[in-house]
């Protein structure tokens, strides 16, 4: 037990060690490149910030869509935070273009950038706090409207506050940390980074991993910015590059996670929640496609309808949990005996269907016999059996309803035969028990 705990500790400590090494390396690189003269066009920096702001806007839209579907409040707050941060970035980019007063151009820019980083860092921590105490939303539309109103209000307040802040940059240009004010948002990013690392232990979706990576990159950007002595010097450009990468990573992860969520929704819309097989809607779509294919190619396909025998008796005798398990056992049997081109579906309580493309009557009969044999050999109790009806479509222009009707008629004919055989076998069994073998 102690050895296992030690190994777990080493496993957990290793990523943290490499995180520290990477962050220290970025800080040393920023310190090393600080004396390098760099002639950067302010307009290019302005366009870079506009692109970053647009990435933040798109990320905000994606996370708000995610919030609408999952009611996960951390998505709402992060979406609002990136929307506000993107607004600040786009607004501050104007300082880098040619205004009427050139001196104003670079004096206010660092203040606006610093505020944008502070806002993003604070909202990351707020998002984690809200996620801890209020993880789910009950009124998503109202909360989205409230979040957007808050963004507008905060943007106005920040714009007013910028004019009251000092514009001095790097008062101690030859100190080890020329811009110590950049460490304030760095400290908040660090808190969010440690907290988000814990969240990843139980929720490691693409969205969460990308936000964690973006937080790490923004923290690294602040460390690099602390080495900046003037606007557009080498550490400043390094910090901006890390920040842009962070926004891009966050957007990519959010898009991947939304794609996964949409795929889950699409799958749930066409699948049975108990068995995971296709549902009736999906079955009708496949039958429609197969009839059109047969009409074009002349290759027939078969439809097997399967009805589980005695489900009501199983429910009454063993309970509904065992009955649900019986339905899942039938679904597993169909799934195992399917080809990749076949479709197994559950379209009723104990009713299943199997679509076999390019299949004639003889092959469909063999599939039905194989399903009967697999169910008879199943050692799990209660023993299951099923009645199967088969219908083959050969391109005669029949409707899908007729195809299902023919298979249904054969199914109930087989079920009637089974009941007749069972009823005739019961008196013989009772006589055998009463009198014994001859």
Residue, then its C-alpha position, 0 to 999 in steps of 0.5 A: x500500500x505504501x509503495x503504491x502511494x509512493x508511486x502515485x506521488x511520483x506520478x503526480x509530482x512528475x508533471x508538476x516538476x516539468x511544469x516548473x522547469x518549463x516556466x523557469x525556462x521561459x523566464x530565463x529566455x525572457x531575461x536573456x532576450x531582454x537586451x536584444x534590440x527589436x524594431x517592431x511595427x506598432x501597427x503589426x502589434x495592433x493587428x495581432x491584438x485584433x486577431x487575438x480579440x477575434x479568437x477570444x470572441x469566437x471562443x466566447x461564442x463556442x462556450x456559450x453554445x456549450x453552456x446552452x447545451x450542458x448548463x455548466x456554469x464554468x462555460x458561461x463565466x469563461x465565455x463571458x470572461x473571454x468576451x470581455x478580454x477580447x473587447x479590451x484587446x480590440x479596444x487597446x489595439x487602437x493605441x498601436x495605430x497612428x492616432x492624432x497624438x502619437x505620444x498617447x499611442x504607447x502610453x495607454x497600451x500597457x495599462x489596457x493590456x494589463x487590465x485585460x490580463x487581470x480580468x481574464x485571470x480573475x474570471x478564471x478563478x471566479x469560474x472555478x469558485x462558481x463551478x464548485x458551489x453552483x455547478x449547474x444552471x437552471x435558467x441558462x437563457x436568463x444567465x446568458x443575458x445577465x452575463x452579457x449585460x455584466x460584460x457591457x457594464x464591466x467594459x464601461x467601468x474598465x474604460x473609465x478606470x484606464x484613464x485614472x491609472x499611471x502609464x509609467x512602464x518599467x520604472x526600474x529598467x535594470x532590476x531583475x524584474x523590471x515590470x513587477x506589476x505583471x506578476x499580479x495577474x501571474x499570481x492569479x493565473x497560478x492559483x487558477x492553474x493549480x485549481x484547474x489541475x485538480x479539476x482535470x483529475x475528474x473532468x478531463x474533457x478536451x475543453x477542460x484540457x485546453x482551458x488548462x493549457x491556455x491558463x498555463x500559457x497566460x501564466x508563462x506570458x505574464x512571467x515573460x512580460x515581467x522582463x519587459x522594459x518598454x513596449x514592443x521589446x523582445x520580452x513583450x513580443x514573447x509574452x504576446x506570442x504566448x498569449x495568442x497561442x493560449x487563446x488559439x489552444x482554448x478555441x481549438x479545445x472548445x471546438x473539439x469538445x463541442x463537436x464531441x457533444x454534438x456527436x453524442x446528441x446525434x447518437x442519442x437521437x437515433x439510438x435506444x438508451x437502454x441497449x445502444x442499438x438503433x431506434x425506430x427512427x434510425x431503422x426507418x431511415x435505413x430501410x428507406x436507403x436500402x429499398x432505394x439501393x435495391x431498386x437501383x442495383x437489383x440486389x435484395x436485402x432481408x429484414x428480420x423482426x425478433x420478439x422476445x418470448x415471455x418478457x412479461x413473465x420474466x418481469x413478474x417472476x424476477x423483476x423489471x431489472x432482470x427483464x431489462x437485463x434480458x432485453x440487453x442480452x438479446x441486443x448483445x446477441x444481435x450485435x455479435x451476430x451482425x456484420x459491419x454493414x448490418x443494422x440492429x435496432x430496438x423499435x419496441x419494448x421487446x421487439x427488435x429488427x435486423x436489416x441485412x443488406x444484399x441478403x437472400x432468404x436462405x442466408x437470412x434463415x441461417x442468421x435466424x437459426x444462428x440467433x436461436x442457437x446462441x440464445x439457447x446456449x446462453x448459460x445466464x438465467x432466465x433462459x431466453x428464446x425469441x420468435x423471428x419473422x423474415x421478409x426479403x425485399x427484391x426491388x418490387x416497388x413495395x412500400x416499407x410498411x408492406x415489408x415490415x407487415x410481411x415480417x411481422x406476420x411470419x413472426x406471429x405465425x412462428x410465435x403461435x407455433x411455439x405456443x402450440x408446441x409448448x401447450x402440447x408438451x405441458x400435459x406430457x410433462x405432467x404425466x411424466x412427473x406423475x407416473x415416472x418413466x415407463 
